[in-house]
Amino acid sequence: MKTKKDKTKDTPAVNAGEMTIITALDMYNDGLESFREKTQKEKWVVAIEGYWREGMYHNGYISYYIQEYAPGSWAMKTVSRNTMLDDVTEEDVEEGRLNDDQAQALWDRTLEEAQNDHCDDIVAVTLGVPEGMPIKEVAEKLYAAAMRAECPHVTEVNGGLMMS
């Protein structure tokens, strides 16, 4: 689906009655982060979550959340973290029982800081969603758009409304 751009506002224009999905690849500058101010922190719903893996050193745990922030307007965000340090203890750190990747993940941080580090990004937004479209269908459309935009694909699913 092609997205029309309103160059003055740096956001896409939407034709009345037309559902449009925008991903970070469609936007300029900071991508979709300008939509974050429209969302409400406590209203995110888990669409799908689990482990993703693109290679030995490029993997982790990711959750995709959705939220209707205005009538007919939805946002999808990811929250991801590196799983390299999940089983590491303070004792492992003190005794030097870390592999090179774990040591790099700890660089200049405490174990707790490194284990709590996560990335939180808005990855897709849809405007003009028809009234009454089920939340699961909206989630599936946004997730599909995020996959086309090369976001990490959940390969080992742990849950979320897309799985019910």
HELIX and SHEET records of a PDB file:
HELIX    1   1 ALA A   24  ASP A   26  5                                   3    
HELIX    2   2 GLU A   33  LYS A   38  5                                   6    
HELIX    3   3 LYS A   41  LYS A   43  5                                   3    
HELIX    4   4 GLU A   90  GLU A   94  1                                   5    
HELIX    5   5 ASP A  100  LEU A  106  1                                   7    
HELIX    6   6 LEU A  111  ASN A  116  1                                   6    
HELIX    7   7 ILE A  135  ARG A  148  1                                  14    
HELIX    8   8 LEU A  161  MET A  163  5                                   3    
SHEET    1   A 2 LYS A   4  ASP A   6  0                                        
SHEET    2   A 2 THR A  11  ALA A  13 -1                                        
SHEET    1   B 6 THR A  20  THR A  23  0                                        
SHEET    2   B 6 CYS A 119  LEU A 127 -1                                        
SHEET    3   B 6 SER A  73  ARG A  81 -1                                        
SHEET    4   B 6 HIS A  58  ALA A  70 -1                                        
SHEET    5   B 6 VAL A  45  GLY A  55 -1                                        
SHEET    6   B 6 GLU A 156  GLY A 159 -1                                        
END                                                                             
